[in-house]
Amino acid sequence: MSNEESTKFIDTLNRQTLYPTVRVRAKKTGGSGTILYSKPCDKVKDEYETYILTNHHVIEDLITVMKEWNPLLKKDVKVEKRGTAQVEIFKYKHFSRVVGAVSLEADLVAYNRDEDLALLKLRDIEQAKFVAELFPQNEEKTLRLYEDIYACGASMGHPPIATKGHLMFMDDEIENKQYYMSSAPIIYGNSGGGAYIERGGKLLLLGVPARITTLGWGFSAIEHMGFFIPVGRIYKFFDNQIFQFIYDPKHTSSGDEAARKKKAEAERKRLEAIVGDGEEEDDE
């Protein structure tokens, strides 16, 4: 590779992996996130919607479940409260030099504890300049061990750090969930960031670094093993949470929102029917 080609590839790495990486703060927890979507809002003119993918354990402090008195039901019911996340988007000069960060508020719009994935929506209405692209759905069969992997995240709360390794393993199962493994170094703070692979001159998000812990050997992952959630699980997360518009242009934000409301209403009626049949909700 010539010097010109090398410089061009590094610039591409910066734009497609480093720049979409953000730092996420949530009360006592924090980590990284990746901007995956920033497009015009289909309900409000001249406004943009921006969504960030991260790990559930990065934002779990935002979620509180408490009991509140419901005057209609005449009983205490469990209510979920969600706090506000702080997302820091970094600014660069000369492609690689950090010159500061912009801190923005974000709402937690979807999460799955078992999958350890969560989705944040920025309250900002401006378009994010740099957005990561997902590895194509159902193309994981093309992956090969020893392919280069680039990991990016806000390690130890530091501005985004990029590391390089290779794809090591694709068949690990931890708590009945599939994980990939790379030799690209990841440490505390990388959680919620990105693991990327090159295809056709572009760097594509292959997964989300997770399972970063040094609590013994046994079934606990250790940081230099580089476990990350594979992209297939990310697509399933978006499908189950009805956020397909993030990756599928055939869907719209408002259309998926309507589908989520319809699903929630159907679930509410189902639970009401159960209570009406004499089964009471467990308040413990």
BELRA-V390992 format. One record per residue. N is the residue number from 1. PHI is phi in whole degrees, 0 to 359 (none if undefined). PSI is psi in whole degrees, 0 to 359 (NA if undefined). Layout:
N	PHI	PSI
N	PHI	PSI
//
This chain:
1	none	128
2	289	166
3	301	321
4	295	317
5	294	321
6	297	315
7	297	318
8	296	319
9	293	320
10	296	319
11	298	322
12	294	318
13	303	313
14	300	311
15	292	327
16	257	350
17	234	310
18	288	310
19	294	325
20	284	355
21	277	132
22	236	164
23	259	133
24	244	132
25	236	135
26	217	90
27	55	249
28	270	349
29	250	169
30	182	173
31	173	224
32	237	172
33	204	167
34	228	126
35	288	120
36	246	347
37	205	132
38	204	94
39	223	166
40	303	139
41	289	131
42	274	6
43	244	336
44	233	122
45	294	142
46	66	20
47	239	151
48	242	151
49	249	131
50	233	129
51	239	145
52	232	129
53	268	138
54	209	185
55	271	151
56	299	318
57	292	345
58	287	326
59	246	11
60	297	335
61	294	344
62	283	345
63	258	123
64	230	130
65	248	124
66	223	166
67	265	134
68	227	147
69	286	127
70	256	110
71	294	336
72	283	318
73	274	348
74	59	43
75	197	163
76	285	137
77	232	154
78	281	132
79	232	135
80	266	131
81	245	137
82	241	129
83	277	184
84	256	132
85	270	153
86	251	125
87	243	129
88	250	120
89	257	126
90	270	149
91	251	144
92	229	155
93	230	155
94	52	35
95	71	326
96	233	357
97	258	120
98	286	129
99	241	5
100	148	183
101	214	151
102	254	125
103	264	127
104	230	150
105	277	149
106	217	148
107	259	143
108	278	113
109	253	343
110	199	146
111	200	158
112	216	111
113	296	318
114	296	323
115	277	348
116	57	43
117	230	150
118	210	157
119	232	129
120	250	148
121	239	123
122	294	144
123	280	344
124	296	146
125	251	4
126	272	156
127	283	135
128	285	135
129	286	327
130	237	128
131	227	133
132	283	156
133	243	134
134	287	145
135	300	141
136	304	140
137	296	139
138	65	20
139	251	12
140	295	341
141	294	344
142	276	352
143	288	146
144	225	142
145	300	150
146	80	358
147	293	146
148	295	137
149	236	135
150	244	123
151	253	143
152	218	132
153	189	167
154	273	72
155	301	128
156	54	31
157	77	5
158	286	155
159	307	155
160	313	133
161	243	136
162	254	135
163	228	161
164	230	143
165	202	207
166	223	162
167	290	122
168	258	322
169	199	147
170	231	12
171	232	26
172	283	144
173	231	118
174	237	121
175	51	45
176	66	21
177	238	142
178	281	139
179	225	147
180	263	165
181	224	137
182	229	164
183	267	4
184	291	120
185	301	132
186	226	142
187	225	183
188	307	132
189	106	335
190	289	339
191	308	131
192	92	350
193	280	213
194	226	151
195	240	125
196	241	155
197	222	149
198	271	134
199	215	122
200	60	35
201	82	2
202	242	151
203	262	121
204	245	142
205	289	114
206	264	341
207	180	180
208	240	118
209	305	136
210	203	180
211	58	42
212	266	100
213	205	154
214	241	27
215	279	76
216	81	185
217	260	263
218	40	234
219	263	6
220	275	133
221	285	154
222	240	152
223	302	324
224	282	1
225	274	345
226	62	48
227	287	141
228	214	150
229	289	123
230	288	158
231	298	331
232	300	323
233	289	330
234	294	315
235	299	318
236	296	323
237	300	312
238	297	322
239	294	312
240	294	326
241	272	357
242	59	56
243	234	43
244	295	338
245	298	340
246	301	324
247	239	347
248	244	110
249	295	347
250	287	341
251	262	157
252	237	159
253	299	313
254	291	325
255	294	317
256	292	325
257	298	317
258	297	321
259	294	322
260	294	318
261	296	320
262	296	318
263	295	318
264	296	320
265	294	320
266	296	321
267	292	320
268	300	316
269	294	324
270	296	317
271	292	322
272	297	322
273	295	322
274	295	315
275	296	321
276	294	335
277	277	3
278	104	0
279	268	126
280	262	146
281	291	139
282	285	119
283	270	358
284	280	NA
//
